[in-house]
Amino acid sequence: MMFLNKRLAVFFYCLLCLMAGVVSQAKGLPKLQEGDIIFQQSRSSQSLAIQQATGSPYSHMGIILLRNGKPYVFEAAGQVKYTPLNAWIARGEGKHFVIKRLKNGGQPLSELQQLRIRQQAQQFVNLPYDMQFTWSDNKMYCSELVWKIYDRALGVPIGKLQKISEFHFTPIVLFKLYDRYGKQVPWNQQVISPQAMFESPLLVTVIDQ
């Protein structure tokens, strides 16, 4: 009986510590909102090439959407899908991530704006990942997905569109390009990079950890 009481005491002590940690963390982080944009350094095979091409550590991104009150990252990775936020963060290098939010005059997105974002996102669910970074709606890459959701749902183009020819070309970047396109690299193809969106003056950082 005494042994059981000790085990119960240890259990409740650990539970209290866990609850204290959760509360502490919650106090230190702003409340997530639908439409928040999240960035990370991916561990994918193309991550280093993207980093070198754009001069940024951020090679992957998605948009925060809630499902049954829980935060998910709506992303293009393998296909367009919902990934639980914690699982998405765990995939990133060092679990580091940055969350940015539309400035929107200092106001949170309205319920109507959030609804439009959810509806637009749903149009892209299950599309395959676009390995060639085209600008069609048949396939999607990560930054294209988020850019088109904001542009079509709210009329807000976040980040400057660029041509492939405008990026930095290291040996690793060139290897990836020729591996994807062969000798027919579409240098004038329009693209949007995670870094272009990360640097947009329309966004403000709310979490960096």
C-alpha positions as CSV (number, residue, x, y, z in Angstrom):
1,M,0.0,0.0,0.0
2,M,2.8,2.4,0.9
3,F,4.6,1.5,-2.4
4,L,1.4,2.3,-4.3
5,N,1.0,5.6,-2.6
6,K,4.6,6.5,-3.5
7,R,3.9,5.7,-7.1
8,L,0.7,7.8,-7.1
9,A,2.7,10.7,-5.6
10,V,5.3,10.5,-8.3
11,F,2.6,10.3,-11.0
12,F,0.8,13.4,-9.7
13,Y,4.1,15.3,-9.3
14,C,5.1,14.5,-12.9
15,L,1.6,15.5,-14.1
16,L,1.8,18.8,-12.3
17,C,5.3,19.5,-13.8
18,L,3.9,18.7,-17.2
19,M,0.9,21.0,-16.8
20,A,3.2,23.8,-15.5
21,G,5.4,23.4,-18.6
22,V,2.4,23.5,-20.9
23,V,1.0,26.6,-19.2
24,S,4.4,28.3,-19.2
25,Q,4.8,27.6,-22.9
26,A,1.3,28.8,-23.7
27,K,2.0,32.1,-21.9
28,G,5.2,32.6,-23.9
29,L,3.5,32.1,-27.3
30,P,0.9,34.2,-29.1
31,K,-2.3,32.4,-29.9
32,L,-2.1,30.9,-33.4
33,Q,-4.5,32.1,-36.0
34,E,-5.8,30.5,-39.1
35,G,-3.9,31.9,-42.0
36,D,-0.6,32.2,-40.1
37,I,2.3,31.3,-42.4
38,I,5.0,29.0,-41.0
39,F,8.6,28.6,-42.3
40,Q,11.3,26.0,-41.6
41,Q,14.6,24.6,-42.9
42,S,13.6,21.3,-44.5
43,R,15.6,18.1,-44.4
44,S,14.5,17.2,-47.9
45,S,17.0,16.3,-50.7
46,Q,16.4,19.6,-52.5
47,S,16.6,21.8,-49.4
48,L,20.2,22.8,-49.7
49,A,19.8,23.8,-53.3
50,I,16.8,26.0,-52.4
51,Q,18.8,27.6,-49.6
52,Q,21.7,28.4,-51.9
53,A,19.5,29.6,-54.7
54,T,17.6,32.0,-52.5
55,G,20.3,32.9,-49.9
56,S,18.0,31.8,-47.1
57,P,17.9,29.0,-44.5
58,Y,14.2,28.7,-45.1
59,S,13.4,26.1,-47.7
60,H,9.9,25.0,-46.8
61,M,6.7,26.6,-45.7
62,G,3.0,26.1,-45.2
63,I,-0.2,27.8,-43.8
64,I,-1.8,27.2,-40.4
65,L,-5.3,25.9,-40.6
66,L,-7.4,24.6,-37.7
67,R,-9.2,21.3,-37.7
68,N,-11.4,20.5,-34.7
69,G,-9.7,23.3,-32.9
70,K,-6.2,21.9,-33.4
71,P,-3.5,23.5,-35.5
72,Y,-2.4,21.8,-38.7
73,V,0.0,23.0,-41.4
74,F,-1.5,22.9,-44.9
75,E,1.5,22.1,-47.1
76,A,2.7,20.8,-50.4
77,A,5.1,17.9,-49.5
78,G,4.7,14.8,-51.5
79,Q,1.2,16.0,-52.1
80,V,-1.0,18.9,-50.8
81,K,-2.1,17.8,-47.3
82,Y,-2.8,18.7,-43.7
83,T,0.0,17.8,-41.3
84,P,-0.3,18.2,-37.5
85,L,1.7,21.2,-36.4
86,N,3.9,19.3,-33.9
87,A,4.7,16.7,-36.6
88,W,5.5,19.4,-39.1
89,I,7.9,21.2,-36.6
90,A,9.6,17.9,-35.7
91,R,10.5,17.4,-39.4
92,G,12.5,20.6,-39.6
93,E,16.2,21.1,-39.0
94,G,16.7,21.6,-35.3
95,K,12.9,21.9,-34.9
96,H,13.4,25.6,-35.6
97,F,10.5,27.5,-37.1
98,V,9.2,31.0,-37.7
99,I,5.5,32.0,-37.9
100,K,4.5,35.2,-39.7
101,R,1.1,36.8,-39.9
102,L,-0.5,39.3,-42.3
103,K,-0.2,42.7,-40.8
104,N,-3.8,43.5,-41.8
105,G,-3.7,46.9,-40.1
106,G,-2.9,45.3,-36.8
107,Q,-6.1,43.4,-36.8
108,P,-6.6,39.6,-36.9
109,L,-8.2,38.1,-40.0
110,S,-12.0,38.3,-39.9
111,E,-14.1,35.2,-39.8
112,L,-15.0,35.8,-43.4
113,Q,-11.3,36.1,-44.4
114,Q,-10.5,32.9,-42.6
115,L,-13.5,31.2,-44.3
116,R,-12.2,32.3,-47.7
117,I,-8.7,30.9,-46.9
118,R,-10.2,27.6,-45.8
119,Q,-12.4,27.3,-48.9
120,Q,-9.5,28.2,-51.2
121,A,-7.2,25.8,-49.5
122,Q,-9.7,23.0,-50.0
123,Q,-9.5,23.5,-53.8
124,F,-5.9,22.2,-53.7
125,V,-6.2,19.2,-51.4
126,N,-4.4,16.0,-52.6
127,L,-2.7,17.7,-55.6
128,P,0.7,16.2,-56.3
129,Y,3.9,18.0,-55.5
130,D,5.4,20.0,-58.4
131,M,9.0,19.0,-58.8
132,Q,9.5,21.4,-61.7
133,F,8.0,24.4,-60.1
134,T,5.5,25.3,-62.8
135,W,2.8,27.9,-62.3
136,S,-0.2,25.6,-63.2
137,D,-2.9,24.4,-60.8
138,N,-2.3,20.7,-61.7
139,K,0.6,20.4,-59.2
140,M,1.8,22.6,-56.3
141,Y,5.1,23.4,-54.6
142,C,5.1,24.8,-51.0
143,S,5.4,28.5,-51.6
144,E,3.2,28.5,-54.7
145,L,0.4,26.9,-52.6
146,V,0.5,29.6,-49.9
147,W,0.9,32.4,-52.4
148,K,-2.1,31.3,-54.4
149,I,-4.3,30.8,-51.4
150,Y,-3.7,34.3,-50.2
151,D,-3.9,35.8,-53.6
152,R,-7.2,34.1,-54.6
153,A,-8.9,34.2,-51.2
154,L,-8.0,37.7,-50.1
155,G,-6.5,39.4,-53.2
156,V,-3.2,39.7,-51.4
157,P,0.0,38.6,-53.3
158,I,2.6,38.0,-50.6
159,G,6.2,38.1,-51.9
160,K,7.7,39.1,-55.2
161,L,7.4,36.7,-58.1
162,Q,10.7,36.0,-59.8
163,K,12.2,34.1,-62.8
164,I,14.4,31.1,-62.3
165,S,17.2,33.1,-64.0
166,E,17.2,35.6,-61.1
167,F,18.4,33.1,-58.4
168,H,22.0,32.2,-57.3
169,F,23.6,29.4,-59.2
170,T,26.1,27.3,-57.2
171,P,27.2,23.9,-58.4
172,I,24.6,22.2,-56.2
173,V,21.8,24.5,-57.6
174,L,22.9,23.8,-61.2
175,F,23.0,20.1,-60.6
176,K,19.4,20.1,-59.3
177,L,18.3,22.2,-62.3
178,Y,19.8,20.0,-64.9
179,D,18.7,16.9,-63.1
180,R,15.1,18.2,-63.2
181,Y,15.0,19.8,-66.6
182,G,17.9,18.3,-68.6
183,K,19.3,20.9,-71.1
184,Q,15.9,22.7,-71.3
185,V,16.0,24.7,-68.2
186,P,13.1,27.2,-68.3
187,W,15.1,30.2,-67.2
188,N,12.1,32.6,-67.7
189,Q,9.7,30.5,-65.7
190,Q,7.8,32.4,-63.0
191,V,8.3,31.2,-59.5
192,I,7.7,32.3,-55.9
193,S,10.3,31.2,-53.2
194,P,9.9,30.8,-49.5
195,Q,12.4,33.5,-49.0
196,A,10.5,36.0,-51.1
197,M,7.4,35.4,-49.0
198,F,9.5,35.5,-45.7
199,E,10.8,38.9,-46.6
200,S,7.4,40.4,-47.6
201,P,6.7,43.7,-45.9
202,L,3.0,42.6,-45.7
203,L,4.0,40.1,-42.9
204,V,5.0,40.4,-39.3
205,T,6.9,37.8,-37.3
206,V,4.9,36.5,-34.3
207,I,6.9,33.4,-33.3
208,D,10.6,32.6,-33.9
209,Q,11.9,29.5,-32.1
